[in-house]
Every structure is written in structure tokens, then in C-alpha cells.
Amino acid sequence: MPTDSSTQSVEIDAAFEDVLATIRDVASQPEWIPEILEAEVLSTFDTGLPRTARFKARATVGSDRYTLSYEHTDDAMSWTMLSGVLQTGQEGLYTLTPLGSGRVQVTYALTIHHNLPLPGFIRSRVIRGLVASTLAGLKSHLEGAPV
């Protein structure tokens, strides 16, 4: 079963709390992640933070529906996939590092497991593009500039 991963970072001109709140508002992800078509929070923790959510997404290789389970810390949000159509597994992590002066570094690590019969260089390009697109969308959303 192929597994593909990518980790990338971006610096964003926004308050740490605003960046963290945006990342944790998974229902709004279709507003800033171009590949996410639908996002629905299914359950929350007592704190109101998302515990599980269901998504419909598009990628170069096709459309997918999947459900994620989340964990939260003071400076990060991670997830694992509970079920999916194209994917057989997914792990992700956003980690935030305050840089001072209203700047935050966001590091996004994503691993996807699947059964797609594609050459490795294509799979690698797809996941790198997905991570880059997500970070560009987050930056644009928070800074108010076009991608």
C-alpha cells in the first residue's frame, strides 16, 4: 500500500490566537483550502474544539470522502483518518511557532495511505502540491491577500 508524505512551513502575518482558531475551525476549511469541497463537524470535545469531522475533497487523482478524528494541544492540531474512500489512512499535524511581532510559522505535515496505482513521482507531486496549496490558502485567508 503506497504511503506519501510532505512537510512544509509558511510564515503568516497574524496573531498566534487567530491562526490557531482558523486551523481549528474545520467547518470553514472550504473557504481557504481549495481542495476541500465540504466540511462538517460531527462531534466536539467539551471545550467546543472539533473531535471528528467529515469531508468531501477533490484532488488530481479524483474526489474523496473521509472522516477524521482530531487531537489538540496549545500550539498544534493533529488528526487521523477514521474512514475514507480513496484513502486507506491519513495522518496530519499543524504546528504553530510564534515568531514575535504578530508573525507565526505554521508547519503542516501530511501523510496519506492509499491504493492508487500511480507512479511515485506523480504521487509525490500531488501531496507536495496539496500541502503547499493548503498553506498558501491559510496565509491568504489570514493576511487578506489573494493566493
Buried (B, 14 or more C-beta within 10 A) or exposed (E): EEEBBBEBEBEBBBBBEEBBEBBBBBEBBBEBBBBBBEBEBEEEEEEEBBBBBBBBBEBEEEEBBBBBBBEBEEEBBBBEBBEBEBBBBBBBBBBBBBEEEEBBBBBBBBBBBBEBEBEEEEBBBBBBBBBBBBBBBBBBBBEEEEE
